[in-house]
C-alpha cells in the first residue's frame, strides 16, 4: 500500500537515485548497470541503497510511488470526476521529463506495469464517492470490477499519452478520460 507521507530525506534519496539511474541508462542498458555505479552517481552509500531498495527495479517503483503520493495529496477534497482527472494529469505533467525518459530508456510499458499496482488506491478512493445504499444493492464484487475496468483503461491511456510525449494538453486529457469513463460503449443504449 502507498504510504501517506514520505520523510523528506528519504524522498530526496529516491529522487537522486532515480536521476542517477536515468543518467546511467543514457550510457548503457539497464542489465549492465551495477548498484555501485548507481550509488556513485547518486552520491549515496551502498548501505543507503539497500536500506531503501530491494533491487534496481525498485528504484523505478519508489519513484512512481512519489508521483502517486503527490497525486493522492492533490485529490483531497476533489469530488467530481473531471476535477479528479485534471488532478491526475496535472500531477503526471509535473513529472513529464522523467516519465518520458523512463518509457524511452527503461521500458516502454513501465507506466502500465507500475501504475497497475495502484488499483487498490483508486478503488478505495472511488468507493468513498459511492453511497452506501447503492453499494448494498449490488453484489460486493461488482463495484470493484467496474472500477478495475475503468482504471485499467485510464492506465493504458496514460501509458500511451506518456509514450507520445504528453503533447495533448492536461485539460484535453482530463475531459477525454472523464467522457470515456462516463460512456458505455458496450451496453445497450436506450434512446
Buried (B, 14 or more C-beta within 10 A) or exposed (E): EEEEEBEEEBBEBBBBBBBBBBBBBEEEEBEEBEBEBBBEBBEBEEEBBEEBBEEBBBBBBBBBBBBBBBBBEBBEEBEEBBBBBBBBBBBBBBBEEBBBBBBBBBBEEBBBBBBBBBBBBBBEBBEEEEEEEEEEEEEEEEBBEBBBEBBBEBBBBBBEBBBEEBEEEBEEBBBBBBEBBEEEEEEEEEE
